[in-house]
């Protein structure tokens, strides 16, 4: 996926929406900040997630970080192979590095997320 076509949460999650389903992952900026990833606790299929609430965790050598749902809805698919191939986050964070697919309960939530240019500005400010 082209990062310029995605929507972003302030907490560095991205989504791509097709037919009311948001494919989501974490941005390249977040992967770089986390450094060496060692474990991901994937969400469960069928779980209900709420926008801006933690729904899975990623562990790096530095810390355990929550991953927040960028939209509310039901987890309908997870990227199971990701658990055994964490290098996909750094190799292809916007493709093979997706985490879950969420059937959105309110598709308008996607419009509330940042576009690429706004997200890039946030990343520049955080990088200092």
C-alpha positions as CSV (number, residue, x, y, z in Angstrom):
1,X,0.0,0.0,0.0
2,X,1.1,3.5,-0.7
3,X,1.6,5.4,2.7
4,X,0.3,8.6,1.0
5,X,-3.1,6.9,0.5
6,X,-3.6,5.8,4.1
7,X,-5.1,7.5,7.2
8,X,-3.2,7.8,10.4
9,X,-4.0,8.0,14.2
10,X,-2.0,10.2,16.5
11,X,-0.7,7.0,18.1
12,X,1.0,5.9,14.8
13,X,-1.5,3.3,13.6
14,X,-2.6,3.5,9.9
15,X,-5.6,2.2,8.1
16,X,-6.7,1.5,4.5
17,X,-10.4,1.2,4.1
18,X,-12.2,-1.0,1.5
19,X,-16.0,-1.7,1.7
20,X,-16.3,-0.7,5.4
21,X,-13.3,-2.8,6.4
22,X,-10.2,-1.1,7.8
23,X,-6.9,-2.9,7.3
24,X,-4.6,-1.6,10.0
25,X,-1.0,-1.7,11.1
26,X,1.7,0.6,12.6
27,X,3.6,3.2,10.7
28,X,7.3,3.0,9.6
29,X,7.9,5.8,12.1
30,X,6.5,3.7,15.0
31,X,8.5,0.6,13.9
32,X,11.7,2.7,13.8
33,X,10.9,4.2,17.3
34,X,10.3,0.7,18.8
35,X,13.5,-0.7,17.4
36,X,14.1,-4.4,17.8
37,X,10.7,-6.1,18.0
38,X,10.6,-9.4,19.8
39,X,6.9,-10.3,20.2
40,X,3.3,-9.3,19.2
41,X,0.2,-10.3,21.0
42,X,-2.3,-10.3,18.1
43,X,-6.0,-9.4,18.7
44,X,-8.5,-12.2,18.6
45,X,-10.9,-12.6,15.6
46,X,-14.4,-11.7,16.8
47,X,-13.1,-9.2,19.3
48,X,-14.9,-5.9,19.5
49,X,-12.5,-2.9,19.6
50,X,-13.1,0.7,20.5
51,X,-11.4,3.6,18.8
52,X,-8.4,4.9,20.7
53,X,-8.5,1.9,23.1
54,X,-5.6,-0.7,23.3
55,X,-6.4,-3.9,21.5
56,X,-3.0,-5.6,21.2
57,X,0.6,-5.2,22.3
58,X,4.0,-5.2,20.7
59,X,7.1,-5.9,22.7
60,X,10.5,-4.6,21.7
61,X,13.8,-5.0,23.5
62,X,13.1,-1.5,25.0
63,X,9.5,-1.8,26.2
64,X,6.0,-3.2,25.7
65,X,3.8,-0.8,23.7
66,X,0.0,-0.8,23.3
67,X,-1.4,-0.7,19.8
68,X,-4.6,1.3,19.7
69,X,-7.6,0.7,17.5
70,X,-7.8,3.6,15.0
71,X,-11.5,2.9,14.5
72,X,-14.3,1.0,16.4
73,X,-15.7,-2.3,15.2
74,X,-15.1,-6.1,15.1
75,X,-11.8,-7.8,14.3
76,X,-12.6,-10.0,11.3
77,X,-9.1,-11.2,10.4
78,X,-5.6,-11.1,11.9
79,X,-2.2,-11.4,10.2
80,X,-1.3,-14.7,12.0
81,X,2.0,-15.2,10.1
82,X,3.2,-11.8,11.6
83,X,3.7,-13.4,15.0
84,X,6.5,-15.5,13.7
85,X,7.9,-13.0,11.2
86,X,8.2,-9.7,13.0
87,X,10.7,-8.5,10.4
88,X,7.7,-7.8,8.2
89,X,7.1,-4.7,10.3
90,X,10.4,-3.2,9.3
91,X,10.5,-4.8,5.8
92,X,7.0,-3.8,4.7
93,X,5.0,-2.0,7.4
94,X,2.3,-0.9,4.9
95,X,1.9,-4.3,3.2
96,X,3.0,-7.6,4.8
97,X,3.2,-5.8,8.2
98,X,-0.6,-5.3,8.6
99,X,-1.9,-6.4,12.0
100,X,-5.7,-6.8,11.7
101,X,-8.8,-6.1,9.6
102,X,-11.6,-4.4,11.4
103,X,-15.2,-4.2,10.2
104,X,-16.0,-0.7,11.1
105,X,-19.1,0.1,13.2
106,X,-18.9,3.7,12.1
107,X,-17.1,4.3,8.7
108,X,-17.1,8.0,9.3
109,X,-14.4,7.5,11.9
110,X,-11.9,6.9,9.1
111,X,-12.4,10.5,8.0
112,X,-11.4,11.8,11.5
113,X,-7.9,10.4,11.1
114,X,-5.0,12.3,9.7
115,X,-4.0,12.3,6.1
116,X,-0.4,11.6,5.1
117,X,0.8,15.2,5.0
118,X,-0.6,15.9,8.5
119,X,0.9,12.7,9.9
120,X,4.3,13.5,8.4
121,X,4.2,16.9,10.1
122,X,3.4,15.2,13.5
123,X,6.3,12.8,13.0
124,X,8.7,15.6,12.2
125,X,7.6,17.4,15.4
126,X,8.1,14.3,17.5
127,X,11.5,13.6,16.0
128,X,12.5,17.1,17.1
